[in-house]
Amino acid sequence: MRAGMLLLICFYLIPLTSQAAAIHDAAKKGDMAAIAAALDAGANVNGPDGYATPLYYAVSRQHLGAAKLLIERGADVNAGSKIGGPPLMAAVAKNKLEFITLLLAHGADPNSTAGDQAAIHVAVKHGCLDCVKALVAAGADVNARTTEPIARTPIHLARFYDFSEISEYLMANRVVLPKPSPIATKLAAADVEKGRKYFDGNCDGCHNNEPGKGVKQGPNLWEVVGRDKASSPEAKYSKTLLAWAGVWTYEDLNTYLYGPTLTTPGVFMEIPGVRDEAERVDLIAYLRTLSDKPIPLP
């Protein structure tokens, strides 16, 4: 009896397994006739092979006809994968606008993610303006942030990689640059010693704080308060910082240190920032002391 049941189970499992393998192989090759045959024989259009669905393979291997057929036969355009997220992420990764528009037209989530990135982050990094436009038109969040500890936004990536057209497009489409509350009136009560300890624990690795010491990864911060921005002759600055006119005021430092990639997108200083206001005030108060003649408090 048991042997008979095992044979019966095998009888049903083998055809289903074969159909599953057939549809995934066909999707990888873009073989539309084989895809149709597998579906007609009962293959699951959304069945993964342990890694991804047939639609994901059709998109990632750039078989447009196969992708259209699978969608027509009920493929889930938002089905995830263990390879690289849903099919839209595969389309964006290849800069394939025709696949992006196909998927979005059939309900793909414009805010699809894979790992710590959304589709719009990938499109920007690849410099595909038309891909960015298609995603934004479908509802992609232009202010989306990659996951912590370092938050990178589409506008930051566009400026960081010097994609000026994408940067201009994003700025014209609801980009919001956060700005912390003013701190000028809080500096007099700041704890300079706490600021020094914060500097030693978080900033010393990249910045010197003594006169004549030169640069590390970043510029020397001796006399940084009141100094012209991007003015250290030995340091390398981003276009963003070079374009920020004026001296480092208390409020400019407050804005910048809150989260450089968020408040001043495009800068080379990709760090989480000092989100805690009390820590930020203490640090700025300490930076003020890095001078033979500290500038007056507000």
C-alpha positions as CSV (number, residue, x, y, z in Angstrom):
1,M,0.0,0.0,0.0
2,R,2.8,2.4,1.0
3,A,4.7,1.5,-2.2
4,G,1.6,2.3,-4.2
5,M,1.1,5.6,-2.6
6,L,4.8,6.6,-3.1
7,L,4.5,5.7,-6.8
8,L,1.3,7.8,-7.0
9,I,3.1,10.8,-5.3
10,C,6.0,10.5,-7.7
11,F,3.7,10.3,-10.6
12,Y,2.2,13.7,-9.7
13,L,5.4,15.4,-8.5
14,I,7.6,14.6,-11.5
15,P,5.4,16.2,-14.1
16,L,4.9,19.3,-11.9
17,T,8.7,19.6,-11.2
18,S,9.4,19.2,-14.9
19,Q,6.9,21.9,-15.8
20,A,8.4,24.2,-13.3
21,A,11.9,23.6,-14.6
22,A,10.7,24.0,-18.2
23,I,9.0,27.4,-17.7
24,H,12.0,28.9,-15.8
25,D,14.4,27.6,-18.5
26,A,12.2,28.9,-21.2
27,A,11.9,32.3,-19.5
28,K,15.7,32.5,-19.3
29,K,16.0,31.8,-23.0
30,G,13.0,33.9,-24.0
31,D,11.4,30.9,-25.7
32,M,7.7,32.0,-25.9
33,A,6.4,28.7,-27.4
34,A,8.0,26.7,-24.5
35,I,6.6,29.2,-21.9
36,A,3.1,28.8,-23.4
37,A,3.4,25.0,-23.5
38,A,4.5,24.9,-19.9
39,L,1.7,27.1,-18.8
40,D,-0.9,25.1,-20.8
41,A,0.5,22.0,-19.1
42,G,-0.2,23.4,-15.7
43,A,3.0,25.2,-14.7
44,N,2.6,28.0,-12.1
45,V,3.3,31.3,-13.8
46,N,4.4,32.7,-10.4
47,G,6.2,29.7,-9.1
48,P,9.8,30.3,-8.0
49,D,12.6,27.9,-8.8
50,G,14.1,28.6,-5.4
51,Y,15.5,31.9,-6.5
52,A,13.1,33.8,-8.8
53,T,9.9,33.6,-10.9
54,P,9.8,33.2,-14.6
55,L,9.0,36.9,-15.1
56,Y,12.1,37.9,-13.2
57,Y,14.3,35.8,-15.5
58,A,12.6,37.1,-18.6
59,V,13.2,40.7,-17.5
60,S,16.7,40.1,-16.2
61,R,17.7,38.3,-19.4
62,Q,16.0,41.1,-21.5
63,H,13.4,39.0,-23.3
64,L,10.6,41.5,-23.8
65,G,8.2,39.2,-25.7
66,A,8.5,36.6,-23.0
67,A,7.9,39.2,-20.3
68,K,4.7,40.4,-22.0
69,L,3.5,36.8,-22.5
70,L,4.0,36.0,-18.8
71,I,2.2,39.2,-17.7
72,E,-0.7,38.4,-20.0
73,R,-0.9,34.9,-18.4
74,G,-1.1,36.3,-14.9
75,A,2.5,36.9,-13.7
76,D,2.8,38.9,-10.5
77,V,4.9,42.0,-11.5
78,N,5.7,42.6,-7.8
79,A,6.8,39.1,-6.9
80,G,10.1,39.1,-5.0
81,S,13.2,37.1,-5.7
82,K,16.3,36.0,-3.8
83,I,18.5,37.4,-6.6
84,G,17.6,41.1,-6.7
85,G,14.1,42.0,-5.6
86,P,11.1,42.2,-7.9
87,P,11.3,42.3,-11.7
88,L,11.3,46.1,-11.7
89,M,14.7,46.2,-10.0
90,A,16.1,43.9,-12.6
91,A,14.8,46.2,-15.4
92,V,16.2,49.3,-13.7
93,A,19.6,47.6,-13.1
94,K,19.9,47.1,-16.8
95,N,18.7,50.6,-17.8
96,K,15.9,49.0,-19.9
97,L,13.2,51.6,-20.2
98,E,10.9,49.4,-22.3
99,F,10.8,46.8,-19.5
100,I,10.4,49.5,-16.8
101,T,7.4,51.1,-18.6
102,L,5.9,47.6,-19.2
103,L,6.1,46.6,-15.6
104,L,4.9,50.0,-14.3
105,A,1.9,49.9,-16.7
106,H,0.9,46.6,-15.2
107,G,1.1,47.7,-11.6
108,A,4.7,47.3,-10.6
109,D,5.5,49.3,-7.4
110,P,7.6,52.3,-8.4
111,N,9.1,52.2,-4.9
112,S,10.3,48.6,-5.2
113,T,13.4,47.9,-3.3
114,A,16.3,45.4,-3.2
115,G,18.7,45.4,-0.3
116,D,19.0,49.0,1.0
117,Q,18.1,50.7,-2.3
118,A,14.9,51.7,-4.0
119,A,14.5,51.5,-7.8
120,I,15.0,55.3,-8.1
121,H,18.4,55.0,-6.3
122,V,19.6,52.5,-8.9
123,A,18.3,54.4,-11.8
124,V,20.1,57.6,-10.6
125,K,23.3,55.8,-10.0
126,H,23.2,54.4,-13.5
127,G,22.6,57.9,-14.9
128,C,19.4,56.9,-16.7
129,L,17.3,60.1,-16.8
130,D,14.4,58.5,-18.8
131,C,14.3,55.7,-16.2
132,V,14.1,58.2,-13.4
133,K,11.4,60.1,-15.2
134,A,9.3,57.0,-15.7
135,L,9.6,56.0,-12.0
136,V,8.8,59.5,-10.8
137,A,5.8,59.7,-13.1
138,A,4.5,56.4,-11.6
139,G,4.9,57.7,-8.1
140,A,8.4,57.0,-7.0
141,D,9.5,58.9,-3.9
142,V,12.1,61.5,-4.9
143,N,13.1,61.8,-1.3
144,A,13.6,58.1,-0.6
145,R,16.5,57.3,1.6
146,T,18.8,54.3,1.6
147,T,18.9,52.5,4.9
148,E,21.0,53.7,7.7
149,P,23.7,54.3,8.9
150,I,24.3,56.6,5.9
151,A,21.2,57.9,4.3
152,R,21.6,58.6,0.6
153,T,18.8,60.3,-1.4
154,P,18.3,60.4,-5.2
155,I,19.4,64.0,-5.3
156,H,22.6,63.2,-3.4
157,L,23.5,60.4,-5.7
158,A,22.8,62.6,-8.8
159,R,25.1,65.3,-7.6
160,F,27.7,62.9,-6.1
161,Y,28.0,61.2,-9.6
162,D,27.7,64.6,-11.3
163,F,24.6,63.8,-13.3
164,S,23.4,67.4,-13.8
165,E,20.3,66.7,-15.9
166,I,19.0,64.2,-13.3
167,S,19.8,66.6,-10.5
168,E,17.9,69.4,-12.2
169,Y,14.9,67.1,-12.9
170,L,14.8,65.9,-9.3
171,M,15.0,69.4,-7.9
172,A,12.0,70.4,-10.1
173,N,10.0,67.4,-8.8
174,R,9.4,67.9,-5.1
175,V,12.8,67.3,-3.6
176,V,12.9,68.4,0.0
177,L,16.2,69.2,1.7
178,P,15.8,68.9,5.5
179,K,17.1,71.7,7.7
180,P,17.5,71.5,11.5
181,S,16.2,74.1,13.9
182,P,18.5,77.1,14.6
183,I,21.0,76.6,17.4
184,A,22.7,80.0,17.8
185,T,21.0,80.8,21.1
186,K,22.0,77.4,22.6
187,L,25.7,77.7,22.0
188,A,26.4,79.8,25.2
189,A,25.1,76.9,27.3
190,A,26.9,74.2,25.4
191,D,29.3,71.7,27.0
192,V,32.6,72.2,25.2
193,E,34.2,69.2,27.0
194,K,31.4,66.9,25.7
195,G,32.0,68.4,22.2
196,R,35.7,67.6,22.5
197,K,35.0,64.0,23.5
198,Y,32.5,63.7,20.6
199,F,35.2,65.0,18.2
200,D,37.8,62.6,19.5
201,G,35.5,59.6,19.2
202,N,33.9,60.4,15.8
203,C,35.8,63.1,13.9
204,D,39.5,62.7,14.8
205,G,40.0,59.8,12.3
206,C,39.4,62.1,9.3
207,H,40.2,65.6,10.6
208,N,43.2,67.2,12.3
209,N,42.3,69.9,14.9
210,E,45.7,71.6,15.4
211,P,47.4,74.3,13.5
212,G,49.9,73.2,10.8
213,K,48.9,69.6,11.0
214,G,47.6,69.4,7.4
215,V,44.8,67.2,6.1
216,K,43.8,63.7,6.8
217,Q,40.9,62.3,4.7
218,G,39.2,65.6,5.3
219,P,40.5,69.1,5.8
220,N,42.1,70.4,9.0
221,L,39.4,71.9,11.2
222,W,41.7,74.4,13.0
223,E,39.9,77.8,12.7
224,V,37.1,76.2,10.7
225,V,34.4,78.5,12.4
226,G,34.4,81.7,10.4
227,R,36.7,80.3,7.6
228,D,35.7,80.4,3.9
229,K,34.0,77.1,2.9
230,A,36.1,74.7,0.8
231,S,39.2,76.8,1.3
232,S,41.8,74.4,2.6
233,P,44.4,74.3,-0.3
234,E,45.4,70.6,0.4
235,A,41.8,69.2,0.6
236,K,39.7,67.8,-2.2
237,Y,36.2,69.2,-2.2
238,S,33.0,68.3,-4.0
239,K,31.3,70.6,-6.5
240,T,28.5,71.0,-4.0
241,L,30.7,72.3,-1.3
242,L,32.7,74.5,-3.7
243,A,29.5,76.1,-4.8
244,W,28.4,76.9,-1.3
245,A,29.5,80.5,-0.9
246,G,30.5,82.3,2.3
247,V,32.2,81.4,5.6
248,W,31.3,78.6,8.0
249,T,28.8,80.2,10.3
250,Y,27.4,78.5,13.3
251,E,24.1,77.8,11.5
252,D,25.8,76.6,8.4
253,L,27.8,74.1,10.5
254,N,24.5,73.1,12.2
255,T,22.8,72.4,8.9
256,Y,25.8,70.6,7.4
257,L,26.5,68.4,10.4
258,Y,22.9,67.4,10.9
259,G,23.3,65.0,7.9
260,P,25.7,66.1,5.1
261,T,24.2,63.8,2.4
262,L,20.7,65.0,3.3
263,T,21.1,68.7,3.8
264,T,24.0,69.3,1.3
265,P,23.6,66.5,-1.3
266,G,26.6,65.7,-3.4
267,V,29.2,66.2,-0.8
268,F,32.1,63.7,-0.4
269,M,31.5,63.5,3.4
270,E,29.2,60.5,3.4
271,I,28.6,60.1,7.2
272,P,25.4,59.6,9.2
273,G,25.7,63.1,10.6
274,V,25.0,64.3,14.1
275,R,21.3,64.0,14.4
276,D,21.1,64.7,18.2
277,E,20.8,68.4,18.6
278,A,22.6,68.6,22.0
279,E,25.6,66.6,20.6
280,R,25.6,68.8,17.6
281,V,25.6,72.0,19.7
282,D,28.4,70.7,21.9
283,L,30.5,69.8,18.9
284,I,30.1,73.2,17.2
285,A,30.9,74.9,20.5
286,Y,34.1,72.8,20.6
287,L,35.0,73.6,17.0
288,R,34.7,77.3,17.9
289,T,37.6,76.8,20.4
290,L,39.9,75.6,17.7
291,S,41.4,79.0,17.2
292,D,43.8,81.5,18.8
293,K,41.0,84.0,18.5
294,P,37.6,82.3,18.6
295,I,34.9,84.3,16.9
296,P,32.2,85.7,19.2
297,L,29.1,83.7,20.1
298,P,25.8,85.0,18.7
